Structure formats: C-alpha cells, structure tokens
Amino acid sequence: MVKLWDTSTLSCTFTLNVSEQVHMTRFHPVAENLLVTAEQDKVRVYDILREKEVYSSSTSSSTPEMCTTVSWSYDGRLVCAAGKAGEIAITDIRCRSCIGSAKLYSPNKEIHHEWIGVDKIVLAGFKGRDRVYQTVDISDPSHVISSIDLGTGSGTPFVKYDHDTRMMFLYAKGDHGFTYCEVGNEGVLKENWKESCNEVIKGIALLPKTSLDVMSGEVVRLMILHQTSLSPTPFIVPRKSYKDFHADLFPETRGPVPGIDGEGWINGKDGYRELVSLDPSAVRMLAEKKAENGAISSKVEKPKPEETKPPAVEVELVEENGKHKKILSNLTEGQSAYRNIEGCLAHKDTHYHGLRNVQSVLPQEMDGLQVGRKFGCHLMTEIGGRLAVFDLETPGQNNTPQLEIVNVGSPIVFQWDPFSDKHILAVGGDCAQVKLWDVRDLTTPATLTATLEGHVSKVVLMSYHPAVEGLLATCDSSGVLIVWKTKQHSQMERIEFGSDDLCVAMCWDTTDGYTLYITLKSGKVVSHNFQTKSQKSVELHSEIRMARMGATKDVVVVSGFVGGNNRFLYVLSLCRGSEFALLGKHDLAIGTSLCIPFVDVDRNLVFLAARGESTVLPFELRAVSPHVLPLSSFSCPPVQYAVTLISKTVCNVMDVEIARFYKLCKDSVQRFSLSVPRLKKEYFQDDLFPMTIDLSSPVLSATDWSQGQEYKLRRVDLCPDGVKRFSEVEVVRTSSQHSRIQQEHLKYKSHEAQRDELFNAFAEQIQQNSGPLVQDTMEGCEEDEWSD
C-alpha cells in the first residue's frame, strides 16, 4: 500500500493498493504526478492524479531479482533498478525496453544508487564485507569508471549527490560519520575527507536549494537523522564579504514548477523544469511576478537569516592551494574536557611479536586477553583448552616466549588475581569448575593450586573484586552465582536466579565495595548488596541476548544486544539507598560483535571495543543530563581479537596520556594509548587527572569483607613531584575583541619601536664617525713633484 499525505493538514489524500511489498518510491524529477515504485520483482509507474498504473515491468531483464531500490535519471527519461541479487538494470519506461544490465555486487545485500546527470550512475553496495562505491556508464554498466572502498562494516551504504555543486556524500546506516567526495570529469570520484558525528547516523537528506542561506555562503546543508535528534550540517564557503550575492557559488537551479504533466510525458512528450536564480533579489521579483499572475496566492519571502538557528555542527570548506580545508565548530549541548581524545599506537618495541596459535574465533562470553601485574594470557587454537602466558617485562622480541597451560575442559573465562603474590590465574570453563593456576615464571610449568567446585554447568562469567583480596564471583549457564574465598578455597555466598533467567553480565561496585550488579537475560539489572542482603532491580528491555557491564563512581553502564544486531549503551544510577533507576541509553552502530566496556572509575569514562573491529569508542558518563557524551573515536589497523585496559598509574601524565590498552592481534599483542591534546604540557593537567583509587594493595581481605568491616578506599595523586599544577597557574582572561585590539596595538607599537631603534642606531653610528677622516691627516706629496 502507498499513501500520499498532505503535510499542511496531516491528512491522507491518496491511497494506492498494490499487490506486492513496496520497498522504495520516487517521484518523477520533471513530470508531474508520476511515481515509480520498487515492488519485490516489479518496477511500476503510477499516475497518481488519475489513480492508475501506466507502466509495469514484464520481463526479468528489465527488473533485477528481489528489486529493492529504484531511481530516475536527471532528465527523467530512464530508470535504474537494483535488487538484492547484486544486479542493476536500466530501463526506458516509455519504450518499455532494457538498455543495459550488470551484476556488480555480492548477493543478499541492498544496492543504493544516484544518477550523475543523464548517463552515469553511482552505486553503493557490498563486495563481501567491504562497502564499495562505483561509477558506471549506462552504455556499458559492467565497466566501472571509478571506485572507492570505505572498508568493512555491516551498515547499508548510501549515497547523496548535489547536481549543482557536484558534491557527493557517502555514508552507511549505523556509522558515526560520512565521507565527502567531489565528482570530477567522466564521473571520477575524488575523496576529500571524512567527518565524524557524535551519534550514529540513521539517514541523511539534502535540503532544497531554495532553503539555503545563500547570503552566508551556504552551498549545501545536510539534514542528518540520529536516534533522537535531527542535526543540520551546513557547508559554507568563506568569503571576505557576504554583502553581495556570489553568483559563482550558486548557479541557476531547478525551480518548483514541473516541466510537463504526467499524461503528456507518458505519451512521448519531453519537458524541462525552469531554472531559477538563488539571488534573493531575483527570488523576490519572481515571487511578486507570480503573485500578480495568480500563479500563487501568497507572496513568497526569503527566510530571514536570524530565523535560522545555529546547527549542531558547522562545516566550512576553504579552498587553499587546490585543496579543501574544513573548519568545524562543535556547538552541541554539554561539553567534555576529554572530547578531543587522540589515539596513538605505541612503538613496535613495546609490542609482543611472534605469538603462536592465537585463537581468533572466541566465544562471546570470553574477553580473549587478560593482563595482570607481571604476565599476560590469551587462548590458543590447539585442542585441549590451552592457554598461553607471556611475560609483560620482555616486549619487543621477535619470538615472545610463552608458557602453555593445559586446562582440563575448554576454558570460557579466565582472569588474573589482582593481589596474589603468586600470580594466580583463575580459569572457568565447560567442566563446571574453577581452576586456580600458579604461574611463577615462563621456565617453570604452572601449578594447579586448587579446584573450586560447586557449579552445575559451564562457568560463563567471572569477576575478581578489584579492592578485596581473594574474593571471586563466578556464574554458570544455569543461573547460579557463587562468591568464593580463593585463599580458603570455599564458598561464601550462593545465589540462584534460575535457568529461566540467566546471568549475561556482572561487575563489582568499586566505590561501595559490597554491591554486585548483575544483568539478566530477561532484560533486568539486579543490584545485590552482600552487607545488607538486599536486592533491587531495573528493567532495561524485554530481553537482552548478550551484555557486558561496568561501574564508575557515579553510574552503572551496560553494553548489550537488543533485538537482533542492535547495540545499545545503557546508563543507570548507582544503587544508593532507595535510588536505582535507568538514566538513559545511547544507540551504538549495528554490528555482529558485542561492544565490551572498559570503565575508568574516577573519571566516569567508558571505552567500548568490539571484536573483529579496529575502533575504540570512548564516552563520558554523567548522572545528570546529558548522561552520555560521545568523545572522539580512535581507529588503527589491524583488527583486534580482544582488548584489555591496564592501570592508569602506568600512564605518562606529562604527555596527558589518560588510558593505555593492549590488543590481541593475529600473531602479536600491541599497545596503544589515548591522550588529550594540551598546549601547556609542562604543567600537570589536574582537571584531567583527579585523585585516583589506589588499587596497588587490597582494602580488605575476603574474611574481613564477609564480616562487614568498614570499606574505605585509599586515593593517590598522580601529580609527579616538583611539577606545578595547571590550576595554580594564573591566567588573565580578556574578551576576544579586547584581546584582538590589544594585540594589533602591540603589533603596531612594536613596528614603530623597531623603526625608531633603527634610526637611532644609524644616527649614533654617524656621530661616532664624525671625527676627521683618514685622508685629512695625511701630508701629501711635495710641490715640486707636481711640476712633471
């Protein structure tokens, strides 16, 4: 069914009943009242004024299999249709003939396209997992003129093209940005730069030319749809003055009047839409002329510039030496001191190379890489549940030495004891046991010190308490949660949620110490306090298939799958007294891998990393609105099998390094860092480095914790000795206008002073040399010598 709505009255004016599912509709660009639809295996054209079908594809050659997208050429003579089989077909509607077809993309994926004029088409689709944009000519659609590969991803690629400026925008649904291109001669695509957005993109549309603020140099405005907002993004060409209309930037564009009626076009007549000028004075004259002729009933006025509200992001294009430079101004509500985070891959001498048999296919429950105080550990591909241990103190070797641990049963979760002097590695797997391995060094085989028994099915979750010695929480696939005293090898607490409501994630509250948060498959988050024996719950969704979670000093964060491959980030308040509620959620990009959160407790930061990708997404979390502030993402190849965050006490604070990570790759473990750019690096940036929880030693033992003793955290200052804090530096702040005038005045005075100094130095030199000349002291020759 196709419905036409009158937006002025919000009423349905026309209903068209069709037999097949309609995937896309497009109005004719020249003729009036003509609508083309893509209906499963048919392309149909309807005359909506006469409410009848005027064209239906009858052969398979003129319609691709499983047709999902359709578009008109710029002059409206041809139609391009594409289907999920990876094929395109170009059809002349009035001649009822197919003039060309080709198979260019992988099957089972949508293909979107836009016409470049009347004879070339830009296509967007998948080749394998790669998102590829191609330009073809209608005379030979199988021959690719130009191509751009934007890498792998799961979001459907789209393309938007502006015929007047030849500007093209490439994006994919679910991504955090878009790519700006220019279309050169013969349809060659020239990629200029990529622009990132704070939120995922749901769709992009181009604003009509008549709605642009041409007197400000605005050549294009994108309307970007996000999950809960619509962001206008203008492209502005800077000029010295905007008093006059710049005709070189704004050629005449198509007007709102159709070139021909639908019936005349179907009968073989051609029409052309009248071109209009975007000059405000010409627009006013045209509006007045139409009003006098009765073409329109009300006078058309150009929108006043002050009515246009400033957009969320402003982009300016400056042409300099043949290249385009962009100027961004972020005006979004809520600013973060960490918003301009930069990433850097460390030198290869800090990496661990030559790792053998790295397991690339990991269970979703497994983190894949764990790093302790001295050793790191990853899963191996060999049969028998083997784990490989490597020494963190010996990076840079071509073949990193490894110690293999043969665990009975396939390991699913493993984690290093944060406080044990013996470097205990806890391993849980499908044998329904938790094994504690003692790793002394790489030359001595690991020793099995204990086996914790009590689960009835495979162990899928594991979490050491970050501040209590010898306290471990584990959960199995039957919904049984056990808290262990690892030194006594005994159970302390046992909670059964039942097999109908499985645990999918859990984390400790570091600041409270006695609270454990659990995410259930039913979509609830449970807060369990072991000191008061109380429970509270908050419902996030009807069902959460998979999740990871963490807790900062102010909020609890849950990252999980909701409804297929939709990834969301939920923010909840900490359970303090009667308060425990959902604060907000943030839509992440669609993907097949879970975004695993790594939290910075003191800064309220969370870093998301997904397996099989190469991007880290940082966010700042707040207990007040806005609850989620996206920060600049960081991406570096190769793809990561697993990522782990290490203690920030090892970060170089004088380089403003706020986080350090290790990532597991095909045959290596690589180190990378995130930092915040600052100019005054000689000072300690105390606004970025608050007092940090000291986790170098435990706050309590497991026995003292079970007795309910006072849980009091220690904090350390990361400021190096002898370094001045930035907050202690006196800064004189003046208004920008006063500062600019003062700088110009000082600059003028300095030139004048240099001139006076030059003249004074020259005059002084002349005075020093004002004595008699050398030749004046000479006696000369005798008089008789002149006689000859």
C-alpha positions, 0 to 999 in steps of 0.5 A: 500500500502507498499513501500520499499525505498532505503535510499542511493538514496531516491528512491522507489524500491518496491511497494506492493498493498494490499487490506486492511489498513496496520497498522504495518510491520516487517521484518523477524529477520533471513530470508531474504526478508520476511515481515509480515504485520498487515492488519485490520483482516489479518496477511500476509507474503510477499516475497518481492524479488519475489513480492508475498504473501506466507502466509495469515491468514484464520481463526479468531483464528489465527488473533485477531479482528481489528489486529493492531500490529504484531511481530516475535519471536527471532528465527523467527519461530512464530508470535504474533498478537494483535488487538484492541479487547484486544486479542493476538494470536500466530501463526506458519506461516509455519504450518499455525496453532494457538498455543495459544490465550488470551484476556488480555486487555480492548477493543478499545485500541492498544496492543504493544508487544516484544518477550523475546527470543523464548517463552515469550512475553511482552505486553503493553496495557490498563486495563481501564485507567491504562497502564499495562505491562505483561509477558506471556508464549506462552504455556499458554498466559492467565497466566501472569508471571509478571506485572507492572502498570505505572498508568493512562494516555491516551498515547499508551504504548510501549515497547523496549527490548535489547536481549543482555543486557536484558534491557527493556524500557517502555514508552507511546506516549505523556509522558515526560519520560520512565521507565527502567526495567531489565528482570530477570529469567522466564521473571520477570520484575524488575523496576529500575527507571524512567527518565524524558525528557524535551519534550514529547516523540513521539517514541523511537528506539534502535540503532544497536549494531554495532553503539555503542561506545563500547570503552566508555562503551556504552551498549545501546543508545536510539534514542528518537523522540520529536516534533522537535528534535531527542535526543540520550540517551546513557547508559554507564557503568563506568569503571576505564579504557576504554583502553581495550575492556570489553568483559563482557559488550558486548557479541557476537551479531547478525551480518548483514548477514541473516541466510537463504533466504526467499524461503528456510525458507518458505519451512521448512528450519531453519537458524541462523544469525552469531554472531559477536564480538563488539571488534573493533579489531575483527570488523576490521579483519572481515571487511578486511576478507570480503573485500578480499572475495568480500563479500563487496566492501568497507572496513568497519571502526569503527566510530571514537569516536570524530565523535560522538557528545555529546547527549542531555542527558547522562545516566550512570548506576553504579552498587553499592551494587546490585543496579543501580545508574544513573548519568545524565548530562543535556547538552541541549541548554539554561539553567534555574536557576529554572530547578531543581524545587522540589515539596513538599506537605505541612503538613496535618495541613495546609490542609482543611479536611472534605469538603462536596459535592465537585463537581468533574465533572466541566465544562471546562470553570470553574477553580473549586477553587478560593482563595482570601485574607481571604476565599476560594470557590469551587462548590458543587454537590447539585442542585441549583448552590451552592457554598461553602466558607471556611475560609483560617485562620482555616486549619487543622480541621477535619470538615472545616466549610463552608458557602453555597451560593445559586446562582440563575442559575448554576454558570460557573465562579466565582472569588474573588475581589482582593481589596474589603474590603468586600470580594466580590465574583463575580459569572457568570453563565447560567442566563446571569448575574453577581452576586456580593456576600458579604461574611463577615464571615462563621456565617453570610449568604452572601449578594447579593450586586448587579446584573450586567446585560447586557449579552445575554447568559451564562457568560463563562469567567471572569477576575478581573484586578489584579492592578485596583480596581473594574474593571471586564471583563466578556464574554458570549457564544455569543461573547460579552465582557463587562468591568464593574465598580463593585463599580458603578455597570455599564458598561464601555466598550462593545465589540462584536466579534460575535457568529461566533467567540467566546471568549475561553480565556482572561487575563489582561496585568499586566505590561501595565495595559490597554491591554486585550488579548483575544483568539478566537475560530477561532484560533486568539489572539486579543490584545485590548488596552482600552487607545488607542482603538486599536486592533491587532491580531495573528493567532495561528491555524485554530481553537482552541476548548478550551484555557486558557491564561496568561501574564508575563512581557515579553510574552503572553502564551496560553494553548489550544486544537488543533485538537482533544486531542492535547495540545499545549503551545503557546508563543507570544510577548507582544503587544508593539507598532507595535510588536505582533507576535507568538514566538513559541509553545511547544507540551504538552502530549495528554490528555482529560483535558485542561492544565490551566496556572498559570503565575508568572509575574516577573519571566516569569514562567508558571505552567500548571495543568490539571484536573483529573491529579496529575502533575504540569508542570512548564516552563520558558518563554523567548522572545528570543530563546529558548522561552520555557524551560521545568523545572522539573515536580512535581507529588503527589497523589491524583488527583486534581479537580482544582488548584489555585496559591496564592501570592508569598509574602506568600512564605518562601524565606529562604527555596527558596520556589518560588510558593505555590498552593492549590488543590481541592481534593475529600473531602479536599483542600491541599497545596503544594509548589515548591522550588529550591534546594540551598546549601547556604540557609542562604543567600537570593537567589536574582537571584531567587527572583527579585523585585516583583509587589506589588499587596497588594493595587490597582494602580488605581481605575476603574474611574481613569483607564477609564480616562487614568491616568498614570499606574505605578506599585509599586515593593517590595523586598522580601529580609527579613531584616538583611539577606545578599544577595547571590550576595554580597557574594564573591566567588573565582572561580578556574578551576576544575583541579586547584581546584582538585590539590589544594585540594589533596595538602591540603589533603596531607599537612594536613596528614603530619601536623597531623603526625608531631603534633603527634610526637611532642606531644609524644616527649614533653610528654617524656621530661616532664617525664624525671625527676627521677622516683618514685622508685629512691627516695625511701630508701629501706629496711635495710641490715640486713633484707636481711640476712633471 
